[in-house]
Amino acid sequence: MAAVMVSSAGGLLAMLNEPQPSLKHHALSHLNNLVDRFWPEISTSVPIIESLYEDEEFDLHQRQLAALLVSKVFYYLGELNDSLSYALGAGPQFDVSEDTDYVHTLLAKAIDEYASLRSKAVESNDMVDIDPRLEAIVERMLEKCITDGKYQQAMGIAIECRRLDKLEEAITKSDNVQGTLSYCINVSHSFVNRREYRHEVLTLLVKVYQQLPSPDYLSICQCLMFLDEPQGVASILEKLLRSESKDDALLALQIAFDLVENEHQAFLLSVRDRLPVPKTRIVETVQAVQITDAPNENPSGDVQMADGAPAPAPAPTIVHETDPVDATYAERLTKIKGILSGETSIQLTLQFLYSHNKSDLLILKTIKQSVEMRNSVCHSATIYANAIMHAGTTVDTFLRENLDWLSRATNWAKFSATAGLGVIHRGHLQQGRSLMAPYLPQGGAGGGGSPYSEGGALYALGLIHANHGEGIKQFLRDSLRSTNVEVIQHGACLGLGLSALGTADEEIYDDVKSVLYTDSAVAGEAAGISMGLLLVGTATEKASEMLAYAHETQHEKIIRGLALGIALTVYGREEGADTLIEQMTRDQDPIIRYGGMYALALAYSGTANNKAIRQLLHFAVSDVSDDVRRTAVLALGFVLYSDPEQTPRIVSLLSESYNPHVRYGAALAVGISCAGTGLSEAISLLEPLTSDVVDFVRQGALIAMAMVMVQISEASDSRVGTFRRQLEKIILDKHEDTMSKMGAILASGILDAGGRNVTIRLLSKTKHDKVTAVIGLAVFSQFWYWYPLIYFISLAFSPTAFIGLNYDLKVPKFEFMSHAKPSLFEYPKPTTVPTANTAAKLPTAVLSTSVKAKARAKKDAEQKANAEKASGAEKSVNESGSGKGKDATEKEGDSMQVDSTSTVEKKAAEPEAAFEILVNPARVVPAQEKYIKLLEDSRYVPVKLAPSGFVLLKDLREHEPEVLSLTDAPTSTASPATGAAAATQGTTASAMAVDDEPQPPQAFEYAT
């Protein structure tokens, strides 16, 4: 109570000058309690208290009290650095568990100081002296967090302070280790800025995971993929495949699908090649063939060769009956190799997009009719829109029906029109070559066809086999070597780059380099981009070779191709790319600086790294070249796509810039980073730009808006409907200029992309970058200079599908629930043909006399009706409400008929279900994923709870026969095309090659 009565600290301060230590101790301990009230008064005596702290004859406990008191005074004076240094001197007297502002502030200061010193020590490789007292405080804080059960806080501090020993301790001591580990993986991806340190954290996490009694192999393999350790993944997969349990095999298949989703071709192939082959033994009996054929062969159609005994001759060399464990391993290995090579997922995606195709050909028809024939830009744009709209569906009805219109494309437009087939048939691996055969270069140097369509066909083959080019690489190399025509070289280079994406194949690199050194502008541009695609993310020394050639050549196109190529080589390398970025951004040539912006964008893609954002914003406002400024703003979209909410905020001021190039960049930055999210802030930022005064800004804004709104229905955001109407208006407007018209046509294609079953996704569900998608959008954004690169957007498309698979990788019938109104996520309503022949009704002239006459007649009728009502009321009382008076019924006869129909309509429209039952394989759009629920008592249970993508299903009732759903595929001969194309497209896959005969009609009975 005594402390409450004190009105001044003067008395206690006077005691500090007393000679007796006990009095000084008494004064210090009381002043420590009063400092928050009397710190202004105590601050005058700080020198005396400091001298007590420094007096070595004084008792240690009392010296620490003096240090604590000075620290608190400095804290109130706002001198945090001095406050912290005295708090360190206070030792144990500074209690980290005390719940006061003073302690919280100083702890935050101490942790920041310690973290920055540790980072500096690692980054500069120098010895940095860290005060052991500072380390002690941070360690006390970490211990306190762990003992209090605040594990996430402890992990955050440990990661920030680079104390991996404490991180491991926090994880292992936590009550939910699996949850803590997954939290830690998220933190390391979101908040750890340096790539090398992130590797250290993930290596530790893998070590902790593997020590668990039941490790989460899905997460381990994702970490190993990030660490680029294919051997680790291969050994885990082998262990699971060799397991007795079928569940382990399902898990292995699920891991393979999850890895494929990240689209890292080179890594997947090296995992596949590291999986050991099953043991074999030579046996001469033929009986083994009959035994082995049925159970183990992958169901690929080999069984049909029943009468061909000599055909499966090699089969007897593998005897499964003696070693059943290896037999199941061999069978599982075949499946997993198919998945890792990408073939299984590509085939299933192709079947899904084909069978669920709901593209609206009427939209294309409207565009085609409203575009002038003479306008080649809009003509080409319509072809691009068609390709994007049918990406991956294999439905080329629109092209077949308009062959005459299509044939008007000449030169490069012809190149693009042919290449468009590659987007439509993307993933059609088995028949890719035969589909493109009519257009491909025929034997040797030159066939009879146009070089433009031959070059386009080679580019199309690259698009069909994008990131999966094992089967086509050799053919493309031969085509490239055997031609000197620059257009064909252009197509072959792009095709090779796409099919060998990221494989860093030396031989292909040399072939492409020899094309580059011919110094042809057209072929050289494609060669530069192709080299970049080939070396994606390798950060190879070859980049300096490319840069040197860019300085030598005189052709702008080659410099631009190389600048983008160099940027692609440093994809995802973060600080490892800094020296190259510095070199490019300081170059005198604006085209190389422009490449530097892409290098910044791709090296730090999806990291939201502050340093990269600062650099890009600096160039966006200070560079002298409009191209560089535009690209710097656009590049922000790539850096920020992992945190799309931030982008509109960061570029909002730039979107109001006086410079139209900067506004265009801002629009595309938002389009790229918020693609497929339907983010409200993004749409609000883009809306004013769609009616900008400059035509190319409108074009960029329309394309960006379509990217943001892809797979968003009108029911969930009414602005989608408004935007569709705006596009239609621009396309139909004869006076609209070409640039924005082209933007509107492309936007229509993107909005309805892939038969409306694809979205643009740059992150996989495990929060890894999708390499192909990011690179696809980076090269797509080059269409400013070169329209054929528009097709690269198809690389960013990922199907919005839930595809459940059983142990045999077949698609069983399996129902699950979407717990939201169906209208929120349904396909857009099909457009209707505007009815012709309805003559427009002109307003009729009305005379003033007739108006007066009408008013009089109306008044008389009302009086008469009132009189009738009065008499009718008496009647109805007598009839005890049996019905209305006859007059009223007659009078209302007409209106009642109308009413009755409208009430029926109302009734029909009223009850919309609050949920929807979906059947595997189903369309599940990103916004719908949070509503997906499994039904109880379901026969199948997913191996991993995932609302979309490829999910392996565990069969709980194996003895019952299975019902498979997905059977119609573009490869079958009798399946009709479903969806909107069914009416027009009676064709089948075999009719896809242009020269094939149409199918005969179905059998029918003729009746007179």
Buried (B, 14 or more C-beta within 10 A) or exposed (E): EEEEEBEEBEEBBEBBEEEEEEBBBBBBBBBBEBBEEBBEBBBEBBEBBBEBBEEEEBEEEBBBBBBBBBBBBBBBBEBBEBBBBBBBBBBEBBEBEEEEEBBEBBBEBBBEBBBEBBBEBBEEEEEEEBBEBBBBBBBBBBBBBBEEEBBBBBBBBBBBBBBBEBBBBBBEBBEEBBEBBBBBBEBBBEEBBBBEBBBBBBBBBBEBBEEEEEBBBBBBBBBBBBBEBBEBBBBBBBEBBBBEEBBBBBBBBBBBBBBBBBBBBBBBBBBBEBBEEBEBEEBEEEEBBEBBBEEBBBEEEEEEEEEEEEEBEEBBEBBBEEBEEBBBBBBBBBBBBBBBBBBBBBBBBBBBBBBBBBBBBEBBBBBBEBBEEEBBBBBBBBBBBBBBBBBBBBBBBBBBBBEEBBEBBEEBBBBBBBBBBBBBBBBBBBBBBBBBBBBBBEEEEBBEBBBBBBBBBBBBBBBBBBBBBBBBBEBBBEBBEBBEBBBBBBBBBBBBBBBBBBBBBEEBBEBBBEBBEEBBBBBBBBBBBBBBBBBBBBBBEBBEBBBEBBEEBEBEBBBBBBBBBBBBBBBBBBBBBBEBBEBBBEBEBBBBBBBBBBBBBBBBBBBBBEBBBEBBBEBBBEBEBBBBBBBBBBBBBBBBBBBBEBBBEBBBEBBEBEBBBBBBBBBBBBBBBBBBBBBEBBBEBBBEBBEBEBBBBBBBBBBBBBBBBBBBBBBBBEBBBEBBEBBBEBBBEEEBEBBBBBBBBBBBBBBBBBBBBBBBBBBBBBBBBBBBBBBBBBBBBBBBEBBBBBBBBBBBBBBBBBBBBBBEBBBBBBBBBBEBBBEBBBBBEEBEEEEEEEEEEEEEEEEEEEEEEEEEEEEEEEEEEEEBEEEBEEEBEEEEEEEBBEEBEEBEEEEEEEEEEEEEEEEEEEEEEEEBEBEBBBBBBBBBBEBBEEEEEBBBEBBBEBBBBBBBBBBEEEEEEBEEBBEBBBBEEEBEBBBBBEEBBBBBBBBBEBEEEEBEEEEEEEEE
